[in-house]
C-alpha cells in the first residue's frame, strides 16, 4: 500500500463513502493530515522548489472533482472523461501532466465516483451509437486501484448495454481486475518502451517483462488489450533499442495477443517546464532535450523536427511490421 508523506484533503470528502474510507485508513498511520479548501490550489505546494519535485510526488491529495466536461476524441475512444484521479506517484520525465508541476503532477484522488460513473452511463444510454469512454487520460488507473479499489468498483458497476471503457497503463498490478464481470466492455492498453527507457526515464513504473506478463494475464482473462508504443524517445541508438523491444514482445507475448492486439505509436513531446524540473530534480538523469533533433511547438513546448520524425515513423513501422505483420496500427502521432 502507498504510504504518503502527507495527505491534503478537502473537508467535504467525509460526505462520500470513499472519502470516509480513505480518511479512516490513513488517520492512525501517523501521517500528517492537512485540511485544504481546494485540491486545485494548495499554496504551500505552489511555493516548492523544482528540486523538491520527487518529494512532492510522495504526497496524496484527496478531493471532490468539480469539472465533468467531456472532450471529443477520435482515436480509441469517443470521449476523454475526467474520472477518479489525476496525476501519479511515478515520475516519468516526459509526463504531459507536468504542465505546472505544483498543480498537475502529484496524485489527486476524487471521491465522488458515483457521480462520474452515472454521467458516463447516462451518456452511453442516450447515444444512438455505441460509445467508448477514455477514463485514464489524466492518471494511471491500475496504480490508483492499489489505493482506492476504484477500477474494480468501476468495472463491476459498468452495466451499460452500449458503452465501453478504455484506459492506458504502465503498471502490472492487474490481478484484482482479472475475475470481474463486464470485462467485455473494457479495452486496456499497455504502454511499452525499451527497458533502457523504462530504467532511465520512466521512474517508478513496472518493468518491461512484468508489463508483458500483465498483458498476457489480461488477454487470458477475456479483456481486449491494445499496446501503446509510447512515448517513442529518440535516444542514442534508438533503432536498436526499439527492435529489441519488439523482439522481446514477440518472444514473450502469448499467441492470442499476437493475433488480436492493435498498436498506437506516439512520439514524445517535451517542454521548457519539463527541462527546468528535470534538471533540478534529477540532475544525474538523461537529458531529454536535444536541440539537434527538436523544434518549437507552441509556447515553451518542443517536438521532434518534422523530417526527423518522419524518418523515425517509417523505421518504427518497418520494425513493427517485421515482428507483427498482421496487426493494425491505429494511428501515429
N, C-alpha and C positions, 0 to 999 in steps of 0.2 A: 504494500500500500504506500502511496505517495505521502510522505510526511513533510508538509511545507515548513519553511522558516517562519512564516507568519500568515495569518488569514485576515483578509479585509472583507467585511460583509455589510450589506445593506440591511437595515433593521427589519424591514418587512419580509425578508426571506423566511422568517419563522411562521408566516401565514401559509406557507406551502409545505406539502408533505416532504419533498426532497430537501428543502431548506432546513426543516427541523431535524431531519435525519443526519445531514452533514454537520450541523451545529452540535448535536448530541455526540457524534462520533469523535469530533476533534476537541471538545471542551475539556476533557480530562487528560489530554496529552501534553500539557504544559507548553502549548504553542501560543504565542501572542495572538490575541483576538482583537482586531481593531474595527470598530464600527465606522462606516462611511456613509455619506449622503448619496453618492452616485458612483457606481462602478466605473464609469467612463471619465471620471475626473478626480483622481487621487493625487492631491497636491504634493505630498511628500515623495511619491514615486516620480513625479514630473521633475523634481529637483535633483534626482540621482545623476551621477556621472556615467558616461559611457562605460567606463571600466567596471561599473557595478552591474552591468547587464546580466552576467551569469547568476549573480546572487538574486537579482530581481526575478529571474525565471523560477526560483525556488519558492516564490510566494503563490498563494491561491486567493483569487478574488471570487466572491460569491454574490450574485445579484439577481435582478429580475430584468429580462430582456424587454425593452420598450419598443424597439424597432422591428417590425414584422413585414417589411416591404420585400416582395419577390422581384428578382431580376431575371429577365428572359435570358435563356442560354440555348445554344444550338449545337451542342456537342453530344455528350452522353445524355444530358438532361434537358428538360424544357425550361426549368426554373432553378436558379440558385436561391436557396431558402435560408434565412437566418435561423439557426437552431440552438441547441442546448449548450454550446460552448464556443469560445473564441480564444485564439492563442494556443499555446502549447508549452510543455515543460522541456521539450527537446530544443536544441539550439542549432538548427540548420543555418549556415552562414548566408544563404541567399533568400531566406523566407520572406515572401511578399507581405506578410503581416507586419513586418518591421518597417512600417511606413512612418511610424513615430514611436520609437522603441518604448517610451514610458507610458504609452496608451494602448497599443495594439498587441504587443507580442506576448505578454505574460498570460497565464491561463485564467480565463474567466468562465465560471460555471453559472448558467442561468437556470433557476429552479422552477420557472413557470412552463414546464414541459407540456403539461396538458393543453394549455392554450395554443402552443405552437403546433402540436400534432393535430389538434382539432381543426386548425386552419388548413393544414395540408389535406386532411381527409375531406373537408368540405369543398376545397378547390378541385380535388380529383373527382368527386362525385358529381359536381356541377358541369364538368367538362364533357363536351361531345366526343372527344377522342381521348385515348389513354395518355396519361402524363407521367413523366419521370421527374422526381424532385431531388436535386443535389443538396444533401443536408450536411455535407462535410467540407464546404469550401472555406470555412474560417477556422477549422480546428481538425484534430485527428480523433475521430470518434472511437476507434479501438483503444487508444490511450485514455481518452476521457472515461470510457466504460470501466476502467480499472478503479476509478474513483467514485463514480455515480451509479453504475449499472444502467445508465440511460439507454445505451444501444440495445441491450437485451429488452428493456421495457418498450422501446420504440418498435422494434421488430415484432414483438409479441402482440402489440396493440395496433399494428398497422393492418386494419381489416378492410381496406379499400378493395373494391372489385375491379377498379380500372387503373389505379395508380401504382407506381413503382418508386422505390427509394434507391439512391446511389450515394457512395462516398468513397474517397481515396484513403489510403493509409500507408504508413511506413513502419508499422508495428506488427508483431507476430502473435500477440496475445488474443487469439481468436477462439480459444476453446469454449468460453462462455456462450458464444452465439451459434455453436455448431448444431445443437439439437433443438432449435426453436421452430415453431410454426411460422408460416408466411415467408419462408426462405425464397420461394419462387418469385417474390415481389421485390427482391433486393439484388442490386448489382454492386459488387465490391471490387474496387480497382486498387491493386497493389502497386505502389511506386517502387521501382527498382533502379539501381545505379551500380556501377562497378564498385567492388569492395574498397578500392583506394579512395573513391569519392566519399563513400559512407564513412570511412575511418577519419578522413581529413577534413570533411566539410559538414557532414550530417550528424553532428554531435548528439548523442543521447537517443539515437534511433536503433531499431533492430538490425542485426547483421544480415548480410545478403542471403546466406543459406537458410537462416531462420525465416526470412520473408518468403522464400521459395517453398519451404515446408508448409508455411501457413496457407499459401495459395493452393497447394495440393489438398490440405485438410478442407478448405472451403469448397473446393470443387467436388470432392468426395461426399461432402455433407449435402450437396444439392444447390449451392449458390451459383449464380452466374458470376464469373470472375474475369475482369479485364486487367491488363498490365499497362501501367504508365512508365515510359522511359522518361523520367523527369526529375529535376531538370537536366537536360543534356549540358554538361560543362566541358568546355574545350580546354582541358588540362593538357600538359605536355604528353605527347604520345596517346592522345585520346582515342585514336582509331584502334590501337591495340587493346586499350582498356575496355572499350565497348564490345569489341569482338570477343574478348574474354568473358564479358558479361553474358552475351548471347550464347556462347558455348556452354557456360555454366548453367544457364537456364535450360538449354536443350538437354543436357545430361541429367538434370535433376527434376524437371517438371514431369508430372505424370502424363500419360497418353491422352487422357480426357481433356486436359488443359491445352495440350498441343493441337488438338483438333478444333477446339471451340473458342479459344480466347481471342480477344482483339487488342490492338495496341493504340496508344496515344503517345505522340512524340512532342515534347515541349522543351524548347531551348531556354536556357537560363537568361533572365533579365536581372539587372543589378541596379544599385542606386548609390548616390552620394551618402545617404544615411547609413546604408549597409557598410560602406567603406569606413566611415567615421567610427561606427560602433565596433566593427571587427578589428580595426587597427588598435583600439584601446583595450577591448575586452579579450581579444585573442591575439596578442602581439606576436606569438610564435607560429601562428597558423598560416596556411597558404593564402596568398593574396589573389583574390578572385577578379580584381580589376586589372584588365590587360588593355592598355591603350592602343596596342598594336592590332588587337582583334575587335575592340569595341568602339561604338559611336554613340552619340547622344540620342536619347529617345524621350523628348519632353523635358520638363524642368527637373534636373537632378537625377535623371534616370539614364541607364545605359543598356544597350543590346549589342549582340554581335553584328558586325558590319554586314550588309545585305549580301555582298559577294562571298564573304567567308561563310555566312550561314547557309547560303545556297549550296556551296560545295559540301558542307558538312551534312546537309539534308540528303543529298544524293548518296553520300558514303554511308550514312546511317541506314537508309532504305536498302541499299545494296547488302550491307551486313545482316540486317534483319531478315531479308528475304533468303539469304543463304541458309539460315537455320530454321526459319519459319515461313516457307514459301507460300503456304496456303492460308495464312492468317491475314485478316483485314487490318489495315492501318486506318483508323477513323479520321485522323487529322494530324497535321504537323504545324506547330506554331513556334 
